[in-house]
Amino acid sequence: MSNKKLIYIADDENNIRAAIKTFLENAGHTVEDFENGNLLLEAFAEKTADLVVLDVMMPGSNGFVVCKELRKASTVPIIMLTARDSDLDYATGLDLGSDDYLVKPFSPMALVKRVEAIFRRIEFERQGNAKGDETNE
C-alpha cells in the first residue's frame, strides 16, 4: 500500500488487540485500538478511520451494536472478528453492514490480507468512478 490507512480495532482481549495492531502496523497502517465499542465510537465521532475491526462479544456496546451505529453515518469498511461462528451470527454481522466476518482463532496474516483486499477494492472502485466522471464530461 502506498499510503497509510487509519484502522480502528475494538476488542476486549488485550492480547488479540496487540497481535492485530502489530500485524497491521507491520503492513504499513496506522492503528488505534480500543478495549470496547463505546470508546471506538467516541474516537470515530472525532476522527473517522479508513477501516474498523470489531469483536462481536465485548462489554458495553458489542460489535453488532457498534456496526449498526457506524452504518447510520458511514460506509467505512468493517470486519467482524469473533468466536461466534454460527450461521445466524455470520448472517447478522453481514446484515448489519459488515464487509467481512472472521472467526477466532484466526490467522493475523489472513486478517491483513483481507484488509488489503478491501482497500484494493475501494481503490479500484474509486478509480472506476473517476474514469466514469471523465467520460461523462
Solvent accessible surface area in square Angstrom, and as a share of the most:
residue,aa,sasa,rsa
1,M,107,0.48
2,S,122,0.79
3,N,90,0.46
4,K,144,0.61
5,K,44,0.19
6,L,19,0.09
7,I,0,0.00
8,Y,2,0.01
9,I,0,0.00
10,A,0,0.00
11,D,1,0.01
12,D,58,0.30
13,E,76,0.34
14,N,104,0.53
15,N,109,0.56
16,I,27,0.14
17,R,26,0.10
18,A,57,0.44
19,A,38,0.30
20,I,1,0.00
21,K,60,0.26
22,T,71,0.41
23,F,71,0.30
24,L,0,0.00
25,E,75,0.34
26,N,122,0.62
27,A,32,0.25
28,G,32,0.31
29,H,4,0.02
30,T,59,0.34
31,V,8,0.05
32,E,66,0.30
33,D,48,0.25
34,F,29,0.12
35,E,96,0.43
36,N,30,0.16
37,G,0,0.00
38,N,64,0.33
39,L,72,0.36
40,L,0,0.00
41,L,42,0.21
42,E,110,0.49
43,A,20,0.16
44,F,19,0.08
45,A,88,0.68
46,E,154,0.69
47,K,122,0.52
48,T,88,0.51
49,A,9,0.07
50,D,59,0.31
51,L,0,0.00
52,V,0,0.00
53,V,1,0.00
54,L,0,0.00
55,D,4,0.02
56,V,0,0.00
57,M,93,0.41
58,M,14,0.06
59,P,87,0.54
60,G,66,0.63
61,S,22,0.14
62,N,46,0.24
63,G,0,0.00
64,F,25,0.11
65,V,68,0.39
66,V,0,0.00
67,C,0,0.00
68,K,112,0.47
69,E,68,0.30
70,L,6,0.03
71,R,65,0.24
72,K,143,0.60
73,A,97,0.75
74,S,25,0.16
75,T,130,0.76
76,V,10,0.06
77,P,12,0.07
78,I,0,0.00
79,I,0,0.00
80,M,0,0.00
81,L,0,0.00
82,T,0,0.00
83,A,54,0.42
84,R,88,0.32
85,D,101,0.52
86,S,54,0.35
87,D,128,0.66
88,L,137,0.68
89,D,16,0.08
90,Y,99,0.38
91,A,43,0.33
92,T,42,0.24
93,G,0,0.00
94,L,66,0.33
95,D,124,0.64
96,L,48,0.24
97,G,23,0.22
98,S,9,0.06
99,D,62,0.32
100,D,28,0.15
101,Y,9,0.03
102,L,15,0.08
103,V,55,0.32
104,K,27,0.12
105,P,138,0.87
106,F,38,0.16
107,S,55,0.35
108,P,34,0.21
109,M,97,0.43
110,A,38,0.30
111,L,1,0.01
112,V,6,0.03
113,K,112,0.47
114,R,89,0.33
115,V,0,0.00
116,E,28,0.12
117,A,43,0.34
118,I,14,0.07
119,F,9,0.04
120,R,140,0.51
121,R,101,0.37
122,I,65,0.33
123,E,66,0.29
124,F,152,0.64
125,E,83,0.37
126,R,134,0.49
127,Q,84,0.37
128,G,40,0.38
129,N,104,0.53
130,A,41,0.32
131,K,133,0.56
132,G,29,0.28
133,D,88,0.45
134,E,119,0.54
135,T,113,0.66
136,N,127,0.65
137,E,177,0.79
